[in-house]
Amino acid sequence: MDIRPISKIEKSQDGYDRLYFHKQTTSEKEKLSPMQSSAPINNNDHQKPHETIKVSIYYSNEKESESVDIRLTESEIQLFKELMHVIRDSNCGTTLRVAGGWVRDKLRGEDSNDIDITLDNMMGESFAELVNKHLSSKHHQTHRIGVIQSNPEQSKHLETATVKVFDMWIDFVNLRSETYTDTSRIPEISIGTPLQDALRRDLTINSLFFNINENRIEDFTGNGINDLRDGIIRTPLPSLTTFLDDPLRVFRSIRFASRLGFKIDDELFKAGSDSIVKEAIKSKISHERIAKEFDGMLSAKKPYLSVELINKFGLFDCLFSLPTSGLDEIYIEQLMNSNIDSESYCRIANDWIGKGKEFEEIDTKRQVILSALMLPFHGIQFKNANKKNREMSIIHYMFIEYIKFSNKDYEDVSLILECSEQLTKHIINYNSNGGFNRKEIGLIIHKSAQLWISVIIISFIKRQLKQDDNNTNLTDFFNFVNAIKEHDLIGVWNIKRLLNGKQVQDLLKRKPGTWLAPVIQLILEWQLENPTKTEQDCKDWLLTLDIK
């Protein structure tokens, strides 16, 4: 038997095809280089006990012709054994298949917590009840079954039952077949066969099953195994049909291509770039759903690949759309190539992720990427017809009104871009002559708080696009960061005022009023200028001021 451990076949991000378009030839189909070593161990899971098992591979049009090694955790092995006991003891005759992402990840040598199990002859809740009955009989802990019922107002969804088995949450659902309408991406769903269930899925690499009963991988589309091996993003059905049924799958294709470093099939690219599909995206998909897919892209190792793909598909305005009115003509011309500028900034930003991480209290990757994407739009206002023609930031429109990102995303990005603009002149001054204005720089760091490293990074990203000299930029970046550290400004946002509001009132013998907040701000500025001064020094200084 030909043994080809697919799990070892990985695509290096550095070898990613920048053209992205891949048309599989007959010779490529035949070129399946066997990998000799076993599945790689994911470094993040090295402490989890695993057992390597050999499973056969079944194609829809041929007999089992090869086998592959996959690595299961002890919990997964225990789970599958108990589920087979459930079938044996209940005599229900059900065939259990783990579907989708879990199978894909296992074949790539990765672990997955997303275990969805399909059933061929009963409803999810009924089988979950059998599972709990079996666990109870063996004195194992059982948990309440959660059921997502069918929703006739949205679609004829088959119910999904969720139950915790040992330390894992498992979804049980019927094999299903989907039918779409012309006006919605929500399908009508009915019970289906394994082939129908595989064909309804978004991509061939996500259409694979692990048949627990038979201990085998099943590839009913006939392409899933080879596409996973060759690194190809392809749809099970004709791509145009798939995307018109559910246009969100264009963005899912982009997300998986950038996450896995896979090439996109030529037919898929042509279909995803079709104007009919773009219209379907705008008419059938909510902005929130697109934002959720983009969130997944941001968490990838190299999110700029997704932005490049979005541009190549011509979908940037489906993600970040400009207002349709109220924008000055000068800005319309200025923003003609804003999508390309965003891509360039994002590509540079990717190289800066993690720089200065040792000084950060929180992970700011998301904020850096979003801020880089918004650089071409910073400072541009428009008259919002929905707000009585009030002037507003177009970033506010793009984030809040259009794509429906969170208020926190908007506030973080706005803060980073604003502080970066203020800090840029100080960076230039320091790197040219060593000048360091502790008060002004301290105020910017105080305002940006935990996002201060992101602010500096965005300043250098703007500079790098013009200079294209990353080595010099990195040296200057760390020199400036170290200067901030030497001037004891890291954590300055937590600085305690030498005098609080009550002390100021008592000292100046005044009642509370609008005058107080500016005075407290002045005290902060004085402290930044005079870091070694005492509380008494501050009082003496404050008494010299003519406070209105």
Secondary structure as GFF3:
##gff-version 3
##sequence-region A 1 548
A	DSSP	beta_strand	2	3	.	.	.	ID=ss1
A	DSSP	three_ten_helix	6	8	.	.	.	ID=ss2
A	DSSP	three_ten_helix	13	15	.	.	.	ID=ss3
A	DSSP	beta_strand	21	22	.	.	.	ID=ss4
A	DSSP	alpha_helix	26	30	.	.	.	ID=ss5
A	DSSP	three_ten_helix	43	45	.	.	.	ID=ss6
A	DSSP	beta_strand	50	59	.	.	.	ID=ss7
A	DSSP	beta_strand	62	73	.	.	.	ID=ss8
A	DSSP	alpha_helix	74	90	.	.	.	ID=ss9
A	DSSP	beta_strand	96	99	.	.	.	ID=ss10
A	DSSP	alpha_helix	101	107	.	.	.	ID=ss11
A	DSSP	beta_strand	115	119	.	.	.	ID=ss12
A	DSSP	alpha_helix	124	137	.	.	.	ID=ss13
A	DSSP	beta_strand	146	148	.	.	.	ID=ss14
A	DSSP	beta_strand	160	165	.	.	.	ID=ss15
A	DSSP	beta_strand	168	174	.	.	.	ID=ss16
A	DSSP	beta_strand	176	179	.	.	.	ID=ss17
A	DSSP	beta_strand	188	191	.	.	.	ID=ss18
A	DSSP	alpha_helix	194	199	.	.	.	ID=ss19
A	DSSP	three_ten_helix	204	206	.	.	.	ID=ss20
A	DSSP	beta_strand	209	211	.	.	.	ID=ss21
A	DSSP	beta_strand	216	219	.	.	.	ID=ss22
A	DSSP	alpha_helix	224	230	.	.	.	ID=ss23
A	DSSP	beta_strand	232	233	.	.	.	ID=ss24
A	DSSP	alpha_helix	239	245	.	.	.	ID=ss25
A	DSSP	alpha_helix	248	260	.	.	.	ID=ss26
A	DSSP	beta_strand	263	265	.	.	.	ID=ss27
A	DSSP	alpha_helix	266	272	.	.	.	ID=ss28
A	DSSP	alpha_helix	275	284	.	.	.	ID=ss29
A	DSSP	alpha_helix	287	298	.	.	.	ID=ss30
A	DSSP	alpha_helix	304	312	.	.	.	ID=ss31
A	DSSP	alpha_helix	316	319	.	.	.	ID=ss32
A	DSSP	alpha_helix	329	334	.	.	.	ID=ss33
A	DSSP	alpha_helix	338	352	.	.	.	ID=ss34
A	DSSP	three_ten_helix	357	359	.	.	.	ID=ss35
A	DSSP	alpha_helix	365	374	.	.	.	ID=ss36
A	DSSP	three_ten_helix	375	377	.	.	.	ID=ss37
A	DSSP	beta_strand	381	384	.	.	.	ID=ss38
A	DSSP	three_ten_helix	385	387	.	.	.	ID=ss39
A	DSSP	beta_strand	390	393	.	.	.	ID=ss40
A	DSSP	alpha_helix	394	396	.	.	.	ID=ss41
A	DSSP	pi_helix	397	402	.	.	.	ID=ss42
A	DSSP	alpha_helix	407	433	.	.	.	ID=ss43
A	DSSP	alpha_helix	438	448	.	.	.	ID=ss44
A	DSSP	three_ten_helix	449	451	.	.	.	ID=ss45
A	DSSP	alpha_helix	452	467	.	.	.	ID=ss46
A	DSSP	alpha_helix	470	486	.	.	.	ID=ss47
A	DSSP	three_ten_helix	492	494	.	.	.	ID=ss48
A	DSSP	alpha_helix	501	508	.	.	.	ID=ss49
A	DSSP	alpha_helix	516	529	.	.	.	ID=ss50
A	DSSP	alpha_helix	535	543	.	.	.	ID=ss51
###
